[in-house]
């Protein structure tokens, strides 16, 4: 069954010429699903600032919508303003504004502290030019003071001028639906898009999840571990699990899907086809 779910795809900032060429192929392959944009990550502390910018401008030059990530990191306000202005001048209309991770040793007074301050700074200097996406955490940010305080800070990002949020990945749809309910109770009525991480590598997933606080349900962790030495079996099973997750999210009213591609197009392509998303050819 066909559906018209809005989708977007996320890349990390490839640093090698081979990686950049691979991204061009990935964009071309996934463009059949008419994504709203391709976003490109920024790296901890702005470590990939120039690489991110180059990739974003390449994506734009090839006729696709691109959305650079911006993070507070170690950048000064003037550096952020200059970067935002360069994106505006290049015709970029979408941004992903994040607090990001501060590099070790950073704790001075020049840096913005919260993502809502970054959103406010962008709005102050760019008006309504950009659609601003921010981060949301259905299972709550690992550094959050409390569940309610984390939702409060999401509300502050919207109050500062954000248009919508993209969540950290998760595998329990109820965590998302409860989060949406609590956000609504807190007066948040902007779209909150589920972030979807394909299941392709058990050990990488465990490492990522332990670092960012994403929960892998115990049943899923054991199923993936059992298949960890058989890549084909793990990917087949993982695709089935993530397809069901997406189906449940869309059936429950999720306003779109944002796929963390890890710069690979094949699994995201399969997931979109499993969901019946229309292609340009079909």
Order of alpha helices (4+ residues) and beta strands (2+ residues): beta-alpha-beta-alpha-beta-alpha-beta-alpha-beta-alpha-beta-alpha-beta-alpha-alpha-alpha-beta-alpha
